[in-house]
């Protein structure tokens, strides 16, 4: 079994695969189409959520992302 990815709060992460849909990171999450985020887009980790999700802030807002769609982004 593969070890689950861990990220630090405020860490930069990159989208490595676009999920079929994304959920907003609001108290009442809303499903959004996958084009709300782009492949390769870099965001900032806000927090860890139940169910293995990460709250990540992107240009178009904050979304709940499963770790399988993210990787640590290198600081350039």
Z-matrix of the N, CA and C atoms (Angstrom, degrees):
N
C 1 1.457
C 2 1.537 1 108.85
N 3 1.307 2 116.61 1 133.73
C 4 1.457 3 121.81 2 -177.55
C 5 1.523 4 110.30 3 -74.82
N 6 1.334 5 116.24 4 138.15
C 7 1.466 6 121.43 5 177.91
C 8 1.526 7 109.10 6 -67.89
N 9 1.328 8 115.75 7 135.18
C 10 1.465 9 120.70 8 179.89
C 11 1.527 10 110.35 9 -68.17
N 12 1.317 11 116.26 10 139.04
C 13 1.465 12 121.02 11 179.14
C 14 1.518 13 110.12 12 -68.85
N 15 1.315 14 114.98 13 142.31
C 16 1.459 15 121.33 14 176.04
C 17 1.520 16 108.69 15 -122.48
N 18 1.313 17 115.53 16 141.07
C 19 1.455 18 122.15 17 178.22
C 20 1.514 19 108.56 18 -128.48
N 21 1.321 20 116.86 19 155.14
C 22 1.458 21 122.15 20 177.08
C 23 1.529 22 109.28 21 -93.04
N 24 1.321 23 116.42 22 149.82
C 25 1.462 24 120.57 23 175.46
C 26 1.531 25 107.63 24 -60.92
N 27 1.309 26 117.23 25 137.15
C 28 1.471 27 126.56 26 -177.93
C 29 1.531 28 113.22 27 76.20
N 30 1.337 29 117.81 28 3.43
C 31 1.458 30 120.87 29 177.21
C 32 1.526 31 109.79 30 -73.77
N 33 1.329 32 116.38 31 144.85
C 34 1.460 33 121.55 32 175.72
C 35 1.528 34 108.59 33 -82.35
N 36 1.340 35 115.67 34 132.56
C 37 1.465 36 121.41 35 177.77
C 38 1.525 37 109.52 36 -128.98
N 39 1.330 38 115.76 37 153.88
C 40 1.465 39 122.27 38 -178.62
C 41 1.528 40 108.64 39 -117.80
N 42 1.332 41 116.26 40 142.50
C 43 1.456 42 122.44 41 176.84
C 44 1.534 43 108.00 42 -78.26
N 45 1.352 44 116.72 43 120.18
C 46 1.465 45 120.93 44 -178.75
C 47 1.525 46 112.05 45 -104.29
N 48 1.326 47 117.31 46 -11.51
C 49 1.459 48 123.26 47 174.97
C 50 1.523 49 106.47 48 -157.11
N 51 1.322 50 116.15 49 142.98
C 52 1.469 51 120.34 50 -179.05
C 53 1.526 52 108.68 51 -94.54
N 54 1.335 53 117.05 52 124.07
C 55 1.466 54 119.89 53 178.71
C 56 1.528 55 111.03 54 -69.68
N 57 1.342 56 117.54 55 165.08
C 58 1.472 57 120.46 56 -179.69
C 59 1.527 58 113.08 57 -63.84
N 60 1.321 59 116.67 58 -23.84
C 61 1.463 60 123.06 59 174.69
C 62 1.520 61 106.56 60 -158.11
N 63 1.330 62 117.91 61 165.20
C 64 1.469 63 122.15 62 175.99
C 65 1.520 64 109.13 63 -127.85
N 66 1.325 65 115.30 64 151.56
C 67 1.465 66 121.33 65 176.83
C 68 1.513 67 108.36 66 -107.47
N 69 1.319 68 116.01 67 139.30
C 70 1.465 69 119.48 68 174.74
C 71 1.524 70 108.53 69 -71.02
N 72 1.326 71 116.93 70 152.97
C 73 1.468 72 122.29 71 -179.56
C 74 1.519 73 110.31 72 -94.40
N 75 1.315 74 116.57 73 49.83
C 76 1.464 75 122.96 74 179.24
C 77 1.526 76 108.79 75 -102.76
N 78 1.341 77 118.05 76 166.67
C 79 1.469 78 119.45 77 177.90
C 80 1.539 79 112.44 78 -55.20
N 81 1.313 80 117.26 79 -35.25
C 82 1.468 81 122.34 80 174.13
C 83 1.533 82 106.54 81 -116.83
N 84 1.347 83 118.03 82 88.92
C 85 1.462 84 120.72 83 -175.55
C 86 1.532 85 112.89 84 -57.62
N 87 1.313 86 115.58 85 143.81
C 88 1.461 87 123.59 86 178.42
C 89 1.519 88 107.62 87 -118.41
N 90 1.328 89 117.00 88 135.99
C 91 1.458 90 120.12 89 175.85
C 92 1.517 91 109.89 90 -74.28
N 93 1.316 92 115.55 91 135.60
C 94 1.470 93 121.75 92 179.45
C 95 1.527 94 108.10 93 -124.19
N 96 1.331 95 117.43 94 155.75
C 97 1.464 96 119.41 95 177.40
C 98 1.539 97 109.78 96 -66.70
N 99 1.330 98 116.78 97 157.05
C 100 1.469 99 119.85 98 -176.37
C 101 1.526 100 114.38 99 -63.56
N 102 1.328 101 118.37 100 -19.34
C 103 1.471 102 119.49 101 -179.47
C 104 1.537 103 112.76 102 -76.27
N 105 1.342 104 117.11 103 4.26
C 106 1.470 105 120.21 104 174.57
C 107 1.529 106 110.23 105 -69.19
N 108 1.334 107 116.11 106 -22.77
C 109 1.462 108 121.39 107 174.58
C 110 1.530 109 108.00 108 -129.55
N 111 1.322 110 115.93 109 154.97
C 112 1.465 111 120.33 110 -177.70
C 113 1.527 112 110.42 111 -112.49
N 114 1.306 113 115.86 112 148.53
C 115 1.453 114 121.31 113 174.04
C 116 1.524 115 108.38 114 -58.06
N 117 1.308 116 117.62 115 130.08
C 118 1.459 117 121.94 116 -179.09
C 119 1.516 118 114.57 117 88.32
N 120 1.334 119 117.34 118 -6.97
C 121 1.471 120 120.32 119 -179.88
C 122 1.530 121 110.22 120 -65.83
N 123 1.321 122 115.83 121 141.75
C 124 1.463 123 121.61 122 -179.80
C 125 1.519 124 109.08 123 -104.43
N 126 1.331 125 115.66 124 135.28
C 127 1.454 126 122.02 125 177.93
C 128 1.517 127 110.23 126 -133.40
N 129 1.330 128 115.50 127 178.56
C 130 1.458 129 122.09 128 -178.85
C 131 1.527 130 109.22 129 -117.36
N 132 1.326 131 116.70 130 130.44
C 133 1.464 132 121.67 131 178.88
C 134 1.521 133 109.25 132 -68.01
N 135 1.333 134 115.55 133 126.44
C 136 1.465 135 121.76 134 178.14
C 137 1.520 136 111.55 135 -94.98
N 138 1.344 137 116.17 136 -44.13
C 139 1.454 138 120.58 137 -177.19
C 140 1.522 139 111.06 138 -169.36
N 141 1.331 140 114.23 139 173.37
C 142 1.466 141 122.40 140 176.22
C 143 1.516 142 106.95 141 -102.05
N 144 1.331 143 117.47 142 135.00
C 145 1.468 144 121.45 143 -178.96
C 146 1.528 145 110.46 144 -117.11
N 147 1.328 146 116.91 145 159.26
C 148 1.471 147 119.84 146 176.35
C 149 1.531 148 111.01 147 -59.98
N 150 1.320 149 115.56 148 154.14
C 151 1.455 150 120.36 149 177.54
C 152 1.520 151 113.62 150 83.11
N 153 1.324 152 117.32 151 13.53
C 154 1.459 153 120.32 152 177.91
C 155 1.513 154 114.99 153 80.23
N 156 1.327 155 117.39 154 17.89
C 157 1.460 156 121.12 155 -179.56
C 158 1.520 157 111.26 156 -97.61
N 159 1.317 158 115.33 157 154.21
C 160 1.465 159 123.72 158 174.40
C 161 1.520 160 108.30 159 -117.68
N 162 1.321 161 117.00 160 135.21
C 163 1.459 162 121.02 161 171.62
C 164 1.518 163 107.35 162 -82.83
N 165 1.340 164 117.04 163 121.57
C 166 1.462 165 121.45 164 -176.75
C 167 1.525 166 109.87 165 -129.32
N 168 1.341 167 116.84 166 131.18
C 169 1.471 168 122.83 167 178.40
C 170 1.521 169 108.74 168 -90.95
N 171 1.346 170 115.43 169 120.70
C 172 1.468 171 122.91 170 175.45
C 173 1.524 172 108.26 171 -115.53
N 174 1.324 173 117.22 172 178.54
C 175 1.469 174 122.19 173 -178.52
C 176 1.533 175 111.90 174 -58.06
N 177 1.342 176 117.49 175 -37.62
C 178 1.472 177 120.61 176 -176.74
C 179 1.524 178 113.43 177 -94.66
N 180 1.340 179 117.36 178 11.11
C 181 1.456 180 119.74 179 177.74
C 182 1.510 181 112.22 180 131.86
N 183 1.337 182 115.36 181 -175.96
C 184 1.463 183 121.69 182 -179.74
C 185 1.526 184 108.96 183 -99.78
N 186 1.325 185 115.55 184 135.94
C 187 1.455 186 121.21 185 -177.27
C 188 1.517 187 110.69 186 -133.86
N 189 1.333 188 116.13 187 155.25
C 190 1.450 189 122.44 188 174.61
C 191 1.523 190 107.56 189 -89.41
N 192 1.321 191 116.75 190 122.58
C 193 1.460 192 121.37 191 -176.22
C 194 1.523 193 110.25 192 -124.72
N 195 1.324 194 116.38 193 135.97
C 196 1.452 195 121.48 194 172.54
C 197 1.525 196 107.93 195 -75.36
N 198 1.329 197 117.34 196 143.77
C 199 1.471 198 121.91 197 -176.84
C 200 1.524 199 112.46 198 -58.38
N 201 1.334 200 119.08 199 -26.79
C 202 1.470 201 120.49 200 -178.66
C 203 1.527 202 112.67 201 -64.43
N 204 1.325 203 117.76 202 -18.20
C 205 1.460 204 121.93 203 179.90
C 206 1.524 205 112.92 204 -96.18
N 207 1.340 206 116.97 205 1.95
C 208 1.467 207 121.47 206 -173.46
C 209 1.524 208 112.06 207 -125.52
N 210 1.332 209 114.98 208 154.71
C 211 1.465 210 122.38 209 168.89
C 212 1.518 211 107.11 210 -142.22
N 213 1.326 212 115.85 211 157.17
C 214 1.465 213 120.05 212 176.66
C 215 1.522 214 108.98 213 -64.35
N 216 1.319 215 116.18 214 134.98
C 217 1.479 216 121.17 215 178.14
C 218 1.521 217 108.07 216 -94.85
N 219 1.310 218 116.35 217 135.94
C 220 1.461 219 121.53 218 178.32
C 221 1.519 220 109.13 219 -75.33
N 222 1.311 221 116.70 220 140.28
C 223 1.470 222 120.47 221 174.94
C 224 1.513 223 108.69 222 -77.16
N 225 1.321 224 116.38 223 125.84
C 226 1.477 225 120.51 224 178.92
C 227 1.493 226 110.08 225 -110.58
